[in-house]
Amino acid sequence: MQLVAGLSKFKKIEKIDTAKLDMLIDKDLVFWKKQTITKNERSENDLSGIISFSNVSFNADFTKAAVVDGDYFEHIGNGISLYI
């Protein structure tokens, strides 16, 4: 949720600095530029779960943002959330 809240401060279209995000979160992250992942790719990269984010949409004056988060963790479950 901190990431989603932090994105609302941007006033122009910017790419997320994945190196900075990796340093701030201090977790094992793999950034995947593809929209899909095969079972083999997941196994080869030792991924235990997948969290995906939609593009962030802002209202006209950048006071509100919306993003969809989807997560999948094998044997635990999955879900989709909308954050505004």
TORLOSE-934836 format. One record per atom (N, C-alpha, C, O): residue in one letter; x, y, z. Coordinates in pm, whole numbers, padded with zeros to 5 digits, always signed. Layout:
AXYZ ...
! end
This chain:
M+00082-00120+00000 M+00000+00000+00000 M+00086+00125+00000 M+00045+00228-00055 Q+00206+00119+00061 Q+00297+00235+00060 Q+00337+00269-00083 Q+00346+00386-00120 L+00360+00165-00164 L+00397+00188-00304 L+00284+00261-00377 L+00309+00358-00447 V+00163+00215-00360 V+00048+00277-00427 V+00032+00421-00382 V+00009+00509-00464 A+00045+00446-00252 A+00033+00583-00201 A+00145+00672-00256 A+00120+00787-00289 G+00265+00619-00265 G+00378+00696-00316 G+00364+00732-00463 G+00414+00836-00506 L+00297+00648-00540 L+00281+00676-00683 L+00195+00798-00708 L+00207+00862-00813 S+00108+00833-00615 S+00017+00945-00636 S+00089+01080-00635 S+00030+01180-00675 K+00214+01085-00590 K+00285+01213-00586 K+00344+01253-00722 K+00385+01367-00739 F+00349+01161-00817 F+00404+01192-00948 F+00309+01283-01025 F+00188+01259-01029 K+00364+01386-01086 K+00283+01480-01161 K+00298+01463-01312 K+00235+01535-01389 K+00379+01367-01354 K+00395+01341-01497 K+00419+01192-01513 K+00442+01120-01416 I+00413+01148-01635 I+00434+01006-01662 I+00583+00973-01642 I+00669+01029-01709 E+00609+00883-01551 E+00746+00841-01524 E+00750+00690-01511 E+00651+00627-01473 K+00863+00633-01542 K+00882+00490-01521 K+00928+00468-01378 K+00996+00552-01320 I+00891+00354-01321 I+00935+00320-01187 I+01081+00278-01193 I+01119+00196-01276 D+01163+00335-01107 D+01304+00299-01096 D+01312+00168-01019 D+01307+00167-00896 T+01325+00056-01091 T+01321-00075-01027 T+01437-00097-00931 T+01422-00165-00830 A+01554-00040-00961 A+01669-00055-00870 A+01642+00015-00737 A+01672-00038-00631 K+01584+00134-00745 K+01551+00208-00622 K+01441+00137-00544 K+01448+00128-00421 L+01341+00086-00614 L+01233+00013-00548 L+01287-00113-00481 L+01250-00143-00367 D+01374-00184-00548 D+01435-00304-00492 D+01511-00271-00364 D+01506-00347-00267 M+01582-00159-00363 M+01659-00117-00247 M+01567-00076-00131 M+01594-00108-00016 L+01458-00007-00162 L+01365+00039-00060 L+01288-00076+00006 L+01267-00075+00127 I+01247-00172-00073 I+01166-00281-00022 I+01252-00387+00046 I+01207-00452+00140 D+01375-00404+00001 D+01470-00499+00060 D+01412-00640+00066 D+01419-00707+00169 K+01355-00685-00044 K+01300-00819-00055 K+01354-00882-00183 K+01416-00815-00265 D+01330-01009-00198 D+01366-01076-00322 D+01260-01047-00426 D+01149-01099-00420 L+01294-00962-00523 L+01201-00924-00627 L+01256-00962-00763 L+01377-00957-00787 V+01167-01001-00852 V+01202-01023-00992 V+01105-00939-01071 V+00983-00956-01059 F+01155-00848-01153 F+01070-00764-01235 F+01055-00830-01371 F+01154-00855-01440 W+00932-00857-01408 W+00902-00932-01530 W+00833-00838-01626 W+00729-00782-01593 K+00888-00819-01745 K+00831-00725-01840 K+00725-00788-01929 K+00659-00719-02006 K+00709-00919-01918 K+00610-00988-01999 K+00476-00990-01925 K+00472-00978-01803 Q+00369-01006-02000 Q+00237-01011-01937 Q+00198-01151-01892 Q+00103-01167-01816 T+00270-01251-01938 T+00242-01388-01897 T+00371-01456-01853 T+00481-01410-01885 I+00356-01565-01780 I+00472-01642-01737 I+00433-01790-01742 I+00325-01828-01698 T+00520-01871-01797 T+00492-02014-01807 T+00533-02084-01678 T+00607-02029-01596 K+00485-02205-01661 K+00525-02284-01545 K+00676-02307-01546 K+00741-02302-01441 N+00732-02331-01664 N+00878-02351-01674 N+00954-02226-01633 N+01053-02235-01560 E+00910-02109-01679 E+00976-01983-01642 E+00966-01958-01493 E+01062-01912-01430 R+00851-01988-01436 R+00834-01970-01291 R+00927-02063-01214 R+00986-02023-01114 S+00939-02186-01261 S+01027-02283-01196 S+01174-02245-01214 S+01252-02250-01118 E+01212-02207-01335 E+01351-02170-01364 E+01396-02049-01282 E+01514-02039-01246 N+01305-01958-01253 N+01337-01836-01178 N+01307-01849-01030 N+01320-01751-00955 D+01266-01968-00986 D+01238-01997-00845 D+01139-01896-00787 D+01164-01839-00681 L+01027-01875-00857 L+00926-01781-00812 L+00820-01854-00731 L+00757-01947-00781 S+00801-01812-00607 S+00701-01874-00521 S+00566-01806-00531 S+00465-01862-00490 G+00563-01686-00584 G+00439-01612-00598 G+00455-01503-00702 G+00566-01465-00739 I+00344-01453-00747 I+00344-01349-00849 I+00251-01237-00804 I+00137-01263-00765 I+00300-01116-00809 I+00218-00998-00781 I+00226-00909-00905 I+00335-00876-00951 S+00112-00873-00959 S+00111-00789-01078 S+00032-00662-01051 S-00059-00660-00968 F+00069-00557-01122 F+00004-00428-01107 F-00039-00378-01245 F+00031-00397-01344 S-00156-00316-01249 S-00200-00250-01371 S-00124-00119-01386 S-00049-00080-01297 N-00146-00054-01497 N-00097+00084-01507 N-00171+00168-01404 N-00285+00137-01369 V-00108+00271-01357 V-00172+00362-01261 V-00248+00467-01340 V-00195+00529-01432 S-00374+00485-01303 S-00458+00587-01368 S-00483+00700-01269 S-00512+00677-01152 F-00469+00824-01319 F-00488+00942-01235 F-00607+01022-01284 F-00642+01017-01403 N-00671+01095-01193 N-00773+01190-01236 N-00703+01312-01296 N-00580+01322-01292 A-00781+01406-01350 A-00724+01519-01424 A-00627+01604-01344 A-00528+01652-01399 D-00651+01625-01214 D-00563+01711-01135 D-00466+01633-01045 D-00406+01690-00954 F-00452+01504-01071 F-00356+01419-01000 F-00378+01414-00849 F-00282+01400-00772 T-00502+01426-00806 T-00530+01416-00662 T-00576+01277-00622 T-00580+01244-00504 K-00610+01195-00721 K-00651+01057-00694 K-00588+00966-00799 K-00567+01004-00914 A-00559+00842-00754 A-00502+00743-00845 A-00572+00609-00822 A-00625+00583-00714 A-00572+00527-00924 A-00630+00393-00913 A-00533+00293-00974 A-00474+00319-01079 V-00517+00179-00907 V-00432+00072-00958 V-00494-00060-00915 V-00550-00072-00807 V-00483-00159-01001 V-00531-00293-00971 V-00410-00381-00940 V-00310-00378-01012 D-00422-00457-00834 D-00315-00548-00791 D-00371-00690-00796 D-00477-00718-00741 G-00298-00778-00862 G-00337-00919-00865 G-00225-01001-00804 G-00107-00973-00826 D-00260-01102-00726 D-00155-01186-00668 D-00193-01333-00677 D-00311-01370-00670 Y-00092-01414-00693 Y-00109-01558-00701 Y+00003-01624-00622 Y+00121-01601-00650 F-00033-01705-00527 F+00064-01782-00451 F+00014-01925-00446 F-00091-01954-00390 E+00091-02013-00505 E+00052-02153-00515 E+00020-02211-00377 E+00094-02187-00281 H-00086-02284-00366 H-00134-02351-00245 H-00187-02254-00139 H-00240-02299-00038 I-00174-02124-00159 I-00226-02029-00061 I-00352-01963-00113 I-00446-01939-00037 G-00355-01934-00240 G-00472-01869-00298 G-00430-01753-00385 G-00312-01732-00412 N-00529-01679-00430 N-00500-01564-00515 N-00609-01460-00497 N-00711-01487-00434 G-00588-01344-00551 G-00688-01239-00537 G-00656-01120-00624 G-00546-01105-00676 I-00755-01035-00638 I-00741-00910-00712 I-00796-00799-00624 I-00903-00813-00564 S-00722-00688-00617 S-00765-00574-00536 S-00756-00447-00619 S-00667-00432-00703 L-00846-00356-00594 L-00845-00224-00655 L-00812-00123-00546 L-00879-00118-00442 Y-00709-00041-00569 Y-00671+00063-00473 Y-00696+00198-00536 Y-00659+00223-00651 I-00760+00286-00459 I-00786+00423-00506 I-00726+00519-00405 I-00734+00640-00422 
! end
